[in-house]
């Protein structure tokens, strides 16, 4: 589940191999055209709300034009199902997390991986960038929370145990 930046839309990943977008005021279905070959476990809007990222158990992340539902580019392949997607505030980069505990950074325009993948845990996890984009918080059920310094792609802090990850994405 993800809300658009202006709060007017909500995206939902479904076990029916699709993501849908809903109008949050009227509760009307706006689109259900964001298809994958397996369940969609992760969704995220770009910070301007124009692009939807979907991550699936089919090991692909796809980017979609929210206005017309068309796929942007070929997508980003992973070695395991994708359970986390997050856009950097600049809109030029995104993070993905997979069921084998691997974190990757991607260039949105080229849909190419940036740097080397990093490991965080061995299970599904969540990811979110700080509002200024200098940090990325990840949470893995077995390993707790970790903060990453995005520019260097290195671990910012050691895993911090089981805490509310929403408290960790404050500026910077």
C-alpha positions in Angstrom: 0.0 0.0 0.0 1.3 3.5 -0.9 -0.2 6.9 -1.0 0.5 9.5 -3.6 2.4 12.6 -2.4 -0.7 14.7 -2.6 -2.9 12.1 -0.9 -5.4 11.9 -3.8 -4.5 8.3 -4.8 -3.6 5.0 -3.1 -1.8 2.1 -4.8 -2.3 -1.4 -3.7 -0.3 -4.5 -4.6 -2.4 -7.6 -5.0 -2.0 -11.4 -5.0 -3.9 -11.4 -8.3 -0.6 -10.3 -10.0 -1.6 -6.7 -10.4 -1.4 -3.4 -8.7 -4.4 -1.0 -8.6 -4.7 2.7 -8.0 -7.7 4.1 -6.2 -9.1 7.7 -5.7 -8.9 8.3 -2.0 -11.8 10.8 -2.0 -14.4 8.9 -4.0 -13.0 5.4 -3.3 -13.2 4.7 -7.0 -10.9 2.4 -8.8 -8.8 4.5 -11.3 -6.6 1.8 -12.8 -5.8 -1.9 -12.5 -3.4 -2.2 -15.5 -0.1 -2.6 -13.6 0.4 -6.3 -14.3 3.1 -8.8 -13.3 3.4 -12.6 -13.6 3.1 -13.2 -9.8 1.8 -11.4 -6.8 2.7 -7.7 -6.4 4.2 -7.2 -2.9 5.5 -3.7 -3.1 4.3 -0.3 -4.5 5.6 3.2 -4.3 4.8 6.5 -5.9 7.6 8.8 -7.1 7.8 12.0 -5.1 6.0 14.0 -7.8 3.3 11.3 -8.1 3.7 10.7 -11.8 5.4 7.3 -11.7 4.4 4.1 -9.8 6.9 1.4 -9.0 5.7 -2.1 -8.5 7.7 -5.0 -7.1 6.7 -8.6 -7.5 7.4 -12.1 -6.6 8.2 -12.6 -10.3 11.5 -10.9 -9.4 10.8 -7.8 -11.4 10.3 -4.1 -10.6 8.4 -2.2 -13.2 7.9 1.5 -13.5 4.5 2.8 -14.8 3.2 6.1 -16.0 0.3 6.8 -13.5 -1.6 9.0 -15.9 -2.0 6.4 -18.7 -0.9 3.1 -17.2 1.9 2.4 -19.6 5.1 0.7 -18.6 8.2 2.8 -18.6 11.2 0.9 -20.0 11.9 -2.8 -19.6 12.0 -3.1 -15.8 14.6 -4.1 -13.3 15.3 -7.8 -12.7 16.3 -9.3 -9.3 17.4 -12.7 -8.1 14.5 -13.1 -5.7 11.0 -11.7 -5.3 10.8 -8.0 -4.6 9.2 -6.9 -1.3 10.3 -3.3 -1.1 10.5 -0.3 -3.5 11.2 3.3 -2.6 12.0 6.4 -4.6 14.7 8.8 -3.6 13.3 12.4 -3.2 15.2 13.6 -6.3 13.3 11.1 -8.4 16.5 10.0 -10.1 17.2 7.0 -7.9 15.3 4.2 -6.2 15.9 1.4 -3.7 14.7 -2.2 -3.9 14.7 -5.0 -1.4 14.3 -8.7 -2.1 13.3 -11.8 -0.3 16.9 -13.0 -0.1 17.7 -9.9 2.0 19.5 -7.9 -0.8 19.2 -4.1 -1.1 19.9 -2.5 -4.4 20.0 1.1 -5.6 18.9 1.9 -9.2 19.1 4.8 -11.6 15.5 5.5 -12.5 16.1 6.9 -16.1 18.3 4.0 -17.3 16.9 1.4 -14.9 20.4 0.2 -14.2 21.8 -0.8 -10.9 24.0 1.7 -9.1 27.0 0.2 -7.2 27.1 -3.2 -5.6 24.1 -4.8 -3.9 24.1 -4.8 -0.1 22.8 -7.4 2.3 20.4 -6.7 5.1 18.9 -9.8 6.6 17.6 -12.9 4.9 13.9 -12.1 4.5 11.4 -9.6 3.2 12.0 -6.1 4.3 10.9 -2.5 3.9 12.8 0.6 2.8 12.2 4.3 2.9 14.4 7.4 2.1 14.7 10.3 4.4 13.1 13.4 3.1 16.4 15.0 1.9 17.6 11.6 0.6 20.9 11.4 2.5 19.8 8.3 4.4 17.8 5.2 3.6 16.2 3.2 6.4 15.6 -0.6 5.9 13.9 -3.0 8.1 14.2 -6.8 8.0 12.1 -8.9 10.3 15.0 -11.0 11.5 17.6 -8.2 11.6 15.8 -5.1 12.7 16.5 -1.6 11.4 19.6 -0.4 9.6 20.4 3.1 8.3 22.4 3.5 5.1 24.3 6.5 4.0 23.1 6.8 0.4 26.0 8.7 -1.2 28.5 6.1 -0.2 26.2 3.1 -0.4 27.6 1.9 2.9 26.0 1.0 6.2 25.3 4.2 8.2 24.6 2.5 11.5 24.6 -1.1 12.7 21.3 -2.8 12.9 19.3 -1.2 15.6 16.9 -3.9 16.7 13.1 -3.9 16.4 12.0 -0.2 16.4 9.5 1.8 14.5 11.3 2.6 11.2 9.1 5.7 10.6 11.0 7.4 13.4 14.3 7.0 11.5 13.6 8.8 8.3 13.5 12.4 9.7 15.9 14.9 8.1 18.7 14.9 7.0 
